[in-house]
Each structure stands twice: as C-alpha cells, then as structure tokens.
Amino acid sequence: MSRRLSLSSELDRKIRSDAKNRCGYCLSPQNLVMARLEIEHIIPVSKGGSNDESNLWLACPLCNGHKASKVKAFDPQTKQIFPLFNPRKQVWSEHFEWSEDGIKIIGKTPIGRATVSALHLSNDPDALEVRSYWVMAGWHPPEN
C-alpha cells in the first residue's frame, strides 16, 4: 500500500504536467483512469530514494502497486537482474513497444523486459481488459 506523499500543489502540478498526465510505465492517461494517478518514488525511500522532484513521477495505481519497493527485476530472456525502467530519465519507446493488437506492452531491452515482468504490464487481467476497450474506442495505444 502506498503512503500519501505530501507535496506542494505547485510541485504536484509540475510533475503531472512533465509526465503528460499519464503513467510513466503503462502510459495510461489520467482522463481514462478512474483513480487518480499517484506521484511515486522512482527509487523508493526505503531503498535510499529522496522526496526530490528528480525522484518523483506519475504512476497508475496498478503499476505503482506492482512496483511497490522494487528497483530491480529479473529479465526472463537473459536470466539476469536489471534495474527497472526510469520514466524520468529513459525513453519509453526505446525499452517498450505495444503488441500488434495494442493491448500488451512488450519489453524490447533487458530493462524493458524486467519492468514488464515486475509490474505485470502484459498479464494483469484488469489492465488488459480495460486496454481492449480503449482500443475498440480508438483511444489506445497512446502515441509516445
């Protein structure tokens, strides 16, 4: 369960704007998510992360819940541990792509695959069902 982070309204707005009001991991936009996107610690405080803006980004409740305090994960292809994707410093399209049907996120790199696995980006049944409806409505996949 995530702790509520106390931020100034100005910093909250800045992070949401910088993140284009979408999850840094699955790219779900705030206007299609029924819950408020959460400002999360890229490196959790429990792992030495700070409350500085440089360590904060947006995540949907599903991604943030699966991420929890993880900073690394297992890449099923290389069988090695890699750091999770950093949405503030890395480019989404370099590490991920959408499946042909636009519903699943596919990791293209060890970091991408480890993040897909750790955050359940392609096997959370609720997320897949919702994305399928977004695809039918023509709202998904998002442009990068």
PyMOL CGO cylinders between C-alpha atoms (Angstrom):
from pymol import cmd
from pymol.cgo import CYLINDER

trace = [
    CYLINDER, 0.00, 0.00, 0.00, 1.38, 3.40, -0.91, 0.3, 1, 1, 1, 1, 1, 1,
    CYLINDER, 1.38, 3.40, -0.91, 1.91, 6.22, 1.54, 0.3, 1, 1, 1, 1, 1, 1,
    CYLINDER, 1.91, 6.22, 1.54, 0.44, 9.60, 0.72, 0.3, 1, 1, 1, 1, 1, 1,
    CYLINDER, 0.44, 9.60, 0.72, 3.24, 11.93, -0.29, 0.3, 1, 1, 1, 1, 1, 1,
    CYLINDER, 3.24, 11.93, -0.29, 2.82, 15.50, 0.89, 0.3, 1, 1, 1, 1, 1, 1,
    CYLINDER, 2.82, 15.50, 0.89, 3.76, 17.86, -1.94, 0.3, 1, 1, 1, 1, 1, 1,
    CYLINDER, 3.76, 17.86, -1.94, 3.03, 21.46, -2.65, 0.3, 1, 1, 1, 1, 1, 1,
    CYLINDER, 3.03, 21.46, -2.65, 0.24, 21.91, -5.17, 0.3, 1, 1, 1, 1, 1, 1,
    CYLINDER, 0.24, 21.91, -5.17, 2.75, 23.62, -7.47, 0.3, 1, 1, 1, 1, 1, 1,
    CYLINDER, 2.75, 23.62, -7.47, 5.11, 20.61, -7.46, 0.3, 1, 1, 1, 1, 1, 1,
    CYLINDER, 5.11, 20.61, -7.46, 2.18, 18.21, -7.87, 0.3, 1, 1, 1, 1, 1, 1,
    CYLINDER, 2.18, 18.21, -7.87, 1.02, 20.13, -10.96, 0.3, 1, 1, 1, 1, 1, 1,
    CYLINDER, 1.02, 20.13, -10.96, 4.57, 20.29, -12.36, 0.3, 1, 1, 1, 1, 1, 1,
    CYLINDER, 4.57, 20.29, -12.36, 5.13, 16.54, -12.06, 0.3, 1, 1, 1, 1, 1, 1,
    CYLINDER, 5.13, 16.54, -12.06, 1.74, 15.80, -13.62, 0.3, 1, 1, 1, 1, 1, 1,
    CYLINDER, 1.74, 15.80, -13.62, 2.48, 18.19, -16.47, 0.3, 1, 1, 1, 1, 1, 1,
    CYLINDER, 2.48, 18.19, -16.47, 6.01, 16.85, -17.04, 0.3, 1, 1, 1, 1, 1, 1,
    CYLINDER, 6.01, 16.85, -17.04, 4.58, 13.31, -17.13, 0.3, 1, 1, 1, 1, 1, 1,
    CYLINDER, 4.58, 13.31, -17.13, 1.90, 14.44, -19.60, 0.3, 1, 1, 1, 1, 1, 1,
    CYLINDER, 1.90, 14.44, -19.60, -0.73, 13.28, -17.09, 0.3, 1, 1, 1, 1, 1, 1,
    CYLINDER, -0.73, 13.28, -17.09, -0.06, 9.62, -17.76, 0.3, 1, 1, 1, 1, 1, 1,
    CYLINDER, -0.06, 9.62, -17.76, 1.55, 6.68, -16.02, 0.3, 1, 1, 1, 1, 1, 1,
    CYLINDER, 1.55, 6.68, -16.02, 5.28, 6.53, -16.67, 0.3, 1, 1, 1, 1, 1, 1,
    CYLINDER, 5.28, 6.53, -16.67, 5.16, 2.75, -17.05, 0.3, 1, 1, 1, 1, 1, 1,
    CYLINDER, 5.16, 2.75, -17.05, 1.97, 1.73, -18.89, 0.3, 1, 1, 1, 1, 1, 1,
    CYLINDER, 1.97, 1.73, -18.89, 1.22, 5.20, -20.34, 0.3, 1, 1, 1, 1, 1, 1,
    CYLINDER, 1.22, 5.20, -20.34, -2.39, 5.11, -19.11, 0.3, 1, 1, 1, 1, 1, 1,
    CYLINDER, -2.39, 5.11, -19.11, -3.68, 8.69, -19.29, 0.3, 1, 1, 1, 1, 1, 1,
    CYLINDER, -3.68, 8.69, -19.29, -5.40, 10.31, -16.33, 0.3, 1, 1, 1, 1, 1, 1,
    CYLINDER, -5.40, 10.31, -16.33, -8.51, 11.06, -18.40, 0.3, 1, 1, 1, 1, 1, 1,
    CYLINDER, -8.51, 11.06, -18.40, -9.10, 7.31, -18.93, 0.3, 1, 1, 1, 1, 1, 1,
    CYLINDER, -9.10, 7.31, -18.93, -8.15, 6.04, -15.47, 0.3, 1, 1, 1, 1, 1, 1,
    CYLINDER, -8.15, 6.04, -15.47, -10.89, 6.08, -12.87, 0.3, 1, 1, 1, 1, 1, 1,
    CYLINDER, -10.89, 6.08, -12.87, -8.44, 6.55, -9.99, 0.3, 1, 1, 1, 1, 1, 1,
    CYLINDER, -8.44, 6.55, -9.99, -6.13, 9.50, -9.54, 0.3, 1, 1, 1, 1, 1, 1,
    CYLINDER, -6.13, 9.50, -9.54, -2.64, 8.82, -10.87, 0.3, 1, 1, 1, 1, 1, 1,
    CYLINDER, -2.64, 8.82, -10.87, -0.19, 8.66, -7.99, 0.3, 1, 1, 1, 1, 1, 1,
    CYLINDER, -0.19, 8.66, -7.99, 3.07, 10.50, -7.61, 0.3, 1, 1, 1, 1, 1, 1,
    CYLINDER, 3.07, 10.50, -7.61, 5.55, 7.76, -6.88, 0.3, 1, 1, 1, 1, 1, 1,
    CYLINDER, 5.55, 7.76, -6.88, 9.18, 7.50, -5.87, 0.3, 1, 1, 1, 1, 1, 1,
    CYLINDER, 9.18, 7.50, -5.87, 11.24, 6.11, -8.73, 0.3, 1, 1, 1, 1, 1, 1,
    CYLINDER, 11.24, 6.11, -8.73, 13.75, 4.92, -6.13, 0.3, 1, 1, 1, 1, 1, 1,
    CYLINDER, 13.75, 4.92, -6.13, 11.64, 4.17, -3.03, 0.3, 1, 1, 1, 1, 1, 1,
    CYLINDER, 11.64, 4.17, -3.03, 12.55, 5.98, 0.17, 0.3, 1, 1, 1, 1, 1, 1,
    CYLINDER, 12.55, 5.98, 0.17, 13.08, 2.54, 1.74, 0.3, 1, 1, 1, 1, 1, 1,
    CYLINDER, 13.08, 2.54, 1.74, 15.87, 1.97, -0.84, 0.3, 1, 1, 1, 1, 1, 1,
    CYLINDER, 15.87, 1.97, -0.84, 17.53, 5.33, -0.31, 0.3, 1, 1, 1, 1, 1, 1,
    CYLINDER, 17.53, 5.33, -0.31, 15.39, 7.44, -2.63, 0.3, 1, 1, 1, 1, 1, 1,
    CYLINDER, 15.39, 7.44, -2.63, 14.53, 11.03, -1.81, 0.3, 1, 1, 1, 1, 1, 1,
    CYLINDER, 14.53, 11.03, -1.81, 11.46, 13.24, -2.00, 0.3, 1, 1, 1, 1, 1, 1,
    CYLINDER, 11.46, 13.24, -2.00, 13.26, 15.46, -4.51, 0.3, 1, 1, 1, 1, 1, 1,
    CYLINDER, 13.26, 15.46, -4.51, 11.44, 16.23, -7.75, 0.3, 1, 1, 1, 1, 1, 1,
    CYLINDER, 11.44, 16.23, -7.75, 14.13, 14.30, -9.64, 0.3, 1, 1, 1, 1, 1, 1,
    CYLINDER, 14.13, 14.30, -9.64, 12.95, 11.09, -7.93, 0.3, 1, 1, 1, 1, 1, 1,
    CYLINDER, 12.95, 11.09, -7.93, 9.22, 11.60, -8.40, 0.3, 1, 1, 1, 1, 1, 1,
    CYLINDER, 9.22, 11.60, -8.40, 6.96, 10.68, -11.33, 0.3, 1, 1, 1, 1, 1, 1,
    CYLINDER, 6.96, 10.68, -11.33, 3.40, 9.60, -12.10, 0.3, 1, 1, 1, 1, 1, 1,
    CYLINDER, 3.40, 9.60, -12.10, 2.18, 6.02, -11.94, 0.3, 1, 1, 1, 1, 1, 1,
    CYLINDER, 2.18, 6.02, -11.94, -1.26, 4.49, -12.14, 0.3, 1, 1, 1, 1, 1, 1,
    CYLINDER, -1.26, 4.49, -12.14, -2.37, 2.61, -9.02, 0.3, 1, 1, 1, 1, 1, 1,
    CYLINDER, -2.37, 2.61, -9.02, -1.86, -0.78, -10.74, 0.3, 1, 1, 1, 1, 1, 1,
    CYLINDER, -1.86, -0.78, -10.74, 1.72, -0.09, -11.79, 0.3, 1, 1, 1, 1, 1, 1,
    CYLINDER, 1.72, -0.09, -11.79, 2.59, 1.61, -8.51, 0.3, 1, 1, 1, 1, 1, 1,
    CYLINDER, 2.59, 1.61, -8.51, 1.10, -1.30, -6.56, 0.3, 1, 1, 1, 1, 1, 1,
    CYLINDER, 1.10, -1.30, -6.56, 3.05, -3.89, -8.52, 0.3, 1, 1, 1, 1, 1, 1,
    CYLINDER, 3.05, -3.89, -8.52, 6.24, -1.83, -8.34, 0.3, 1, 1, 1, 1, 1, 1,
    CYLINDER, 6.24, -1.83, -8.34, 6.00, -1.31, -4.56, 0.3, 1, 1, 1, 1, 1, 1,
    CYLINDER, 6.00, -1.31, -4.56, 9.60, -1.04, -3.32, 0.3, 1, 1, 1, 1, 1, 1,
    CYLINDER, 9.60, -1.04, -3.32, 11.21, -2.79, -6.31, 0.3, 1, 1, 1, 1, 1, 1,
    CYLINDER, 11.21, -2.79, -6.31, 14.18, -1.14, -8.01, 0.3, 1, 1, 1, 1, 1, 1,
    CYLINDER, 14.18, -1.14, -8.01, 15.44, -4.19, -9.95, 0.3, 1, 1, 1, 1, 1, 1,
    CYLINDER, 15.44, -4.19, -9.95, 13.85, -7.24, -11.51, 0.3, 1, 1, 1, 1, 1, 1,
    CYLINDER, 13.85, -7.24, -11.51, 14.62, -10.44, -13.38, 0.3, 1, 1, 1, 1, 1, 1,
    CYLINDER, 14.62, -10.44, -13.38, 14.79, -10.33, -17.18, 0.3, 1, 1, 1, 1, 1, 1,
    CYLINDER, 14.79, -10.33, -17.18, 13.26, -13.62, -18.33, 0.3, 1, 1, 1, 1, 1, 1,
    CYLINDER, 13.26, -13.62, -18.33, 15.27, -13.63, -21.55, 0.3, 1, 1, 1, 1, 1, 1,
    CYLINDER, 15.27, -13.63, -21.55, 18.80, -13.06, -20.23, 0.3, 1, 1, 1, 1, 1, 1,
    CYLINDER, 18.80, -13.06, -20.23, 18.10, -14.64, -16.82, 0.3, 1, 1, 1, 1, 1, 1,
    CYLINDER, 18.10, -14.64, -16.82, 19.81, -11.66, -15.16, 0.3, 1, 1, 1, 1, 1, 1,
    CYLINDER, 19.81, -11.66, -15.16, 18.70, -8.88, -12.81, 0.3, 1, 1, 1, 1, 1, 1,
    CYLINDER, 18.70, -8.88, -12.81, 18.32, -5.37, -14.25, 0.3, 1, 1, 1, 1, 1, 1,
    CYLINDER, 18.32, -5.37, -14.25, 17.18, -2.01, -12.90, 0.3, 1, 1, 1, 1, 1, 1,
    CYLINDER, 17.18, -2.01, -12.90, 13.59, -1.07, -13.56, 0.3, 1, 1, 1, 1, 1, 1,
    CYLINDER, 13.59, -1.07, -13.56, 12.76, 1.49, -16.23, 0.3, 1, 1, 1, 1, 1, 1,
    CYLINDER, 12.76, 1.49, -16.23, 13.16, 5.08, -15.04, 0.3, 1, 1, 1, 1, 1, 1,
    CYLINDER, 13.16, 5.08, -15.04, 10.41, 7.15, -16.69, 0.3, 1, 1, 1, 1, 1, 1,
    CYLINDER, 10.41, 7.15, -16.69, 12.12, 10.41, -15.77, 0.3, 1, 1, 1, 1, 1, 1,
    CYLINDER, 12.12, 10.41, -15.77, 15.48, 9.57, -17.37, 0.3, 1, 1, 1, 1, 1, 1,
    CYLINDER, 15.48, 9.57, -17.37, 14.74, 6.94, -20.03, 0.3, 1, 1, 1, 1, 1, 1,
    CYLINDER, 14.74, 6.94, -20.03, 12.65, 6.99, -23.21, 0.3, 1, 1, 1, 1, 1, 1,
    CYLINDER, 12.65, 6.99, -23.21, 9.65, 4.63, -23.15, 0.3, 1, 1, 1, 1, 1, 1,
    CYLINDER, 9.65, 4.63, -23.15, 9.85, 3.68, -26.84, 0.3, 1, 1, 1, 1, 1, 1,
    CYLINDER, 9.85, 3.68, -26.84, 13.48, 2.62, -26.51, 0.3, 1, 1, 1, 1, 1, 1,
    CYLINDER, 13.48, 2.62, -26.51, 12.54, -0.04, -23.94, 0.3, 1, 1, 1, 1, 1, 1,
    CYLINDER, 12.54, -0.04, -23.94, 8.95, -0.96, -24.82, 0.3, 1, 1, 1, 1, 1, 1,
    CYLINDER, 8.95, -0.96, -24.82, 6.52, -1.36, -27.69, 0.3, 1, 1, 1, 1, 1, 1,
    CYLINDER, 6.52, -1.36, -27.69, 2.86, -2.25, -27.99, 0.3, 1, 1, 1, 1, 1, 1,
    CYLINDER, 2.86, -2.25, -27.99, 1.74, -5.67, -29.18, 0.3, 1, 1, 1, 1, 1, 1,
    CYLINDER, 1.74, -5.67, -29.18, 0.09, -5.73, -32.60, 0.3, 1, 1, 1, 1, 1, 1,
    CYLINDER, 0.09, -5.73, -32.60, -3.37, -5.62, -31.00, 0.3, 1, 1, 1, 1, 1, 1,
    CYLINDER, -3.37, -5.62, -31.00, -2.33, -2.63, -28.86, 0.3, 1, 1, 1, 1, 1, 1,
    CYLINDER, -2.33, -2.63, -28.86, -3.15, -4.33, -25.57, 0.3, 1, 1, 1, 1, 1, 1,
    CYLINDER, -3.15, -4.33, -25.57, 0.12, -5.73, -24.24, 0.3, 1, 1, 1, 1, 1, 1,
    CYLINDER, 0.12, -5.73, -24.24, 3.37, -3.96, -23.51, 0.3, 1, 1, 1, 1, 1, 1,
    CYLINDER, 3.37, -3.96, -23.51, 6.41, -5.80, -24.84, 0.3, 1, 1, 1, 1, 1, 1,
    CYLINDER, 6.41, -5.80, -24.84, 9.86, -5.23, -23.39, 0.3, 1, 1, 1, 1, 1, 1,
    CYLINDER, 9.86, -5.23, -23.39, 12.48, -4.61, -26.11, 0.3, 1, 1, 1, 1, 1, 1,
    CYLINDER, 12.48, -4.61, -26.11, 15.52, -4.43, -23.82, 0.3, 1, 1, 1, 1, 1, 1,
    CYLINDER, 15.52, -4.43, -23.82, 16.57, -6.20, -20.63, 0.3, 1, 1, 1, 1, 1, 1,
    CYLINDER, 16.57, -6.20, -20.63, 15.34, -3.18, -18.64, 0.3, 1, 1, 1, 1, 1, 1,
    CYLINDER, 15.34, -3.18, -18.64, 12.05, -3.22, -20.54, 0.3, 1, 1, 1, 1, 1, 1,
    CYLINDER, 12.05, -3.22, -20.54, 11.51, -6.95, -20.10, 0.3, 1, 1, 1, 1, 1, 1,
    CYLINDER, 11.51, -6.95, -20.10, 12.40, -6.81, -16.39, 0.3, 1, 1, 1, 1, 1, 1,
    CYLINDER, 12.40, -6.81, -16.39, 9.96, -3.92, -15.90, 0.3, 1, 1, 1, 1, 1, 1,
    CYLINDER, 9.96, -3.92, -15.90, 7.18, -5.66, -17.86, 0.3, 1, 1, 1, 1, 1, 1,
    CYLINDER, 7.18, -5.66, -17.86, 7.64, -8.71, -15.66, 0.3, 1, 1, 1, 1, 1, 1,
    CYLINDER, 7.64, -8.71, -15.66, 7.89, -6.88, -12.33, 0.3, 1, 1, 1, 1, 1, 1,
    CYLINDER, 7.89, -6.88, -12.33, 4.97, -4.52, -12.95, 0.3, 1, 1, 1, 1, 1, 1,
    CYLINDER, 4.97, -4.52, -12.95, 2.76, -7.14, -14.68, 0.3, 1, 1, 1, 1, 1, 1,
    CYLINDER, 2.76, -7.14, -14.68, 2.42, -4.79, -17.66, 0.3, 1, 1, 1, 1, 1, 1,
    CYLINDER, 2.42, -4.79, -17.66, 1.28, -7.55, -20.02, 0.3, 1, 1, 1, 1, 1, 1,
    CYLINDER, 1.28, -7.55, -20.02, -0.50, -10.01, -17.79, 0.3, 1, 1, 1, 1, 1, 1,
    CYLINDER, -0.50, -10.01, -17.79, -2.71, -8.04, -15.39, 0.3, 1, 1, 1, 1, 1, 1,
    CYLINDER, -2.71, -8.04, -15.39, -6.19, -9.20, -16.48, 0.3, 1, 1, 1, 1, 1, 1,
    CYLINDER, -6.19, -9.20, -16.48, -7.89, -5.96, -15.42, 0.3, 1, 1, 1, 1, 1, 1,
    CYLINDER, -7.89, -5.96, -15.42, -5.43, -3.81, -17.34, 0.3, 1, 1, 1, 1, 1, 1,
    CYLINDER, -5.43, -3.81, -17.34, -5.67, -5.98, -20.45, 0.3, 1, 1, 1, 1, 1, 1,
    CYLINDER, -5.67, -5.98, -20.45, -9.47, -5.88, -20.42, 0.3, 1, 1, 1, 1, 1, 1,
    CYLINDER, -9.47, -5.88, -20.42, -9.60, -2.12, -19.99, 0.3, 1, 1, 1, 1, 1, 1,
    CYLINDER, -9.60, -2.12, -19.99, -6.99, -1.57, -22.71, 0.3, 1, 1, 1, 1, 1, 1,
    CYLINDER, -6.99, -1.57, -22.71, -9.02, -3.76, -25.07, 0.3, 1, 1, 1, 1, 1, 1,
    CYLINDER, -9.02, -3.76, -25.07, -11.98, -1.41, -24.61, 0.3, 1, 1, 1, 1, 1, 1,
    CYLINDER, -11.98, -1.41, -24.61, -9.74, 1.61, -25.15, 0.3, 1, 1, 1, 1, 1, 1,
    CYLINDER, -9.74, 1.61, -25.15, -8.51, 0.03, -28.40, 0.3, 1, 1, 1, 1, 1, 1,
    CYLINDER, -8.51, 0.03, -28.40, -12.10, -0.56, -29.56, 0.3, 1, 1, 1, 1, 1, 1,
    CYLINDER, -12.10, -0.56, -29.56, -12.91, 3.09, -28.81, 0.3, 1, 1, 1, 1, 1, 1,
    CYLINDER, -12.91, 3.09, -28.81, -9.84, 4.25, -30.77, 0.3, 1, 1, 1, 1, 1, 1,
    CYLINDER, -9.84, 4.25, -30.77, -8.16, 5.75, -27.69, 0.3, 1, 1, 1, 1, 1, 1,
    CYLINDER, -8.16, 5.75, -27.69, -5.28, 3.30, -27.48, 0.3, 1, 1, 1, 1, 1, 1,
    CYLINDER, -5.28, 3.30, -27.48, -2.40, 2.66, -27.86, 0.3, 1, 1, 1, 1, 1, 1,
    CYLINDER, -2.40, 2.66, -27.86, -1.16, 6.13, -26.99, 0.3, 1, 1, 1, 1, 1, 1,
    CYLINDER, -1.16, 6.13, -26.99, 1.34, 7.94, -29.11, 0.3, 1, 1, 1, 1, 1, 1,
    CYLINDER, 1.34, 7.94, -29.11, 4.68, 8.26, -27.41, 0.3, 1, 1, 1, 1, 1, 1,
]
cmd.load_cgo(trace, "trace")
